[in-house]
Amino acid sequence: MPQLEVYCTVKNCDYWGKNNHCLAEKILIVNDAQAAAWPDSVDAPDGAKLESSEADTCMETACKTFRPRYSHAGPVQDQRNTDAHLAQKFPHQ
């Protein structure tokens, strides 16, 4: 699978990093109806077994991987918000 750079401007997300880099290892994006219906516990590890859906515009999609910073809902990724980690993950910058 190709390495992908994901940018996110939601700076109070636990996975938000310097220069708006998303530091999550996996990301689940769903349509708004699914986001509203599914509990917060549904996230990227569940992705392969979830029902696919459609959206007509980007405004009808949501990132289910979002987690408020310092929520302790899982491994906090602040330690990855370092210049060394970003240089390793995004070597061309």
C-alpha positions in Angstrom: 0.0 0.0 0.0 1.4 3.4 -0.9 2.5 5.8 1.9 0.0 8.7 2.0 0.3 12.1 3.4 -2.8 13.2 5.1 -3.3 16.8 6.1 -5.8 17.9 8.8 -6.5 21.4 10.2 -8.3 20.1 13.3 -5.6 21.0 15.8 -7.4 19.7 18.8 -7.3 16.1 17.4 -5.0 13.7 19.2 -3.5 12.8 15.8 -2.8 16.4 14.6 0.9 17.1 14.1 3.1 20.0 13.1 2.3 21.6 9.7 -1.1 20.0 9.8 0.1 16.5 9.3 -2.3 13.7 10.4 -0.2 11.3 12.4 -2.8 8.5 12.6 -1.5 5.1 11.3 -5.0 4.3 9.9 -7.9 6.6 9.1 -11.6 5.8 8.7 -13.7 8.2 6.6 -17.4 7.7 6.4 -20.5 9.5 5.2 -22.3 11.8 7.6 -25.2 9.4 8.1 -22.8 6.6 9.2 -20.9 9.1 11.4 -24.1 10.1 13.2 -25.3 6.5 13.6 -22.1 4.7 14.7 -20.6 5.2 18.1 -17.2 6.8 18.5 -15.7 3.4 19.1 -16.1 2.5 15.4 -12.8 3.4 13.9 -10.2 2.4 11.3 -9.5 -1.1 12.6 -13.1 -1.9 11.8 -12.9 -0.5 8.3 -12.6 -3.7 6.3 -15.8 -5.2 7.8 -18.0 -2.1 7.5 -20.7 -1.5 4.9 -19.6 0.8 2.1 -21.6 3.9 1.3 -21.8 6.9 -1.0 -21.5 10.7 -0.7 -22.1 13.3 -3.3 -19.7 16.0 -1.9 -16.9 16.2 0.5 -19.3 18.1 2.8 -21.1 14.8 3.3 -18.1 13.0 4.8 -16.5 12.8 8.2 -13.3 11.5 9.8 -14.2 8.8 12.3 -10.6 8.7 13.5 -10.8 12.1 15.2 -10.3 11.9 18.9 -10.0 15.0 21.1 -6.5 15.7 22.2 -5.6 14.3 25.6 -8.9 12.3 25.7 -7.0 9.1 26.7 -9.3 7.1 24.4 -6.2 5.3 23.1 -2.5 5.8 22.6 -1.8 9.5 22.7 0.4 10.4 19.8 2.0 13.6 21.0 5.3 11.8 21.2 5.1 11.6 17.4 4.7 15.3 17.0 8.4 15.9 16.9 10.6 17.2 14.1 12.5 13.8 14.0 9.4 11.8 13.6 8.0 14.1 10.9 11.3 14.0 9.0 11.2 10.2 9.0 7.5 10.0 8.0 7.8 12.8 5.4 11.4 12.8 4.3 11.0 15.2 1.4 10.0 18.2 3.5 
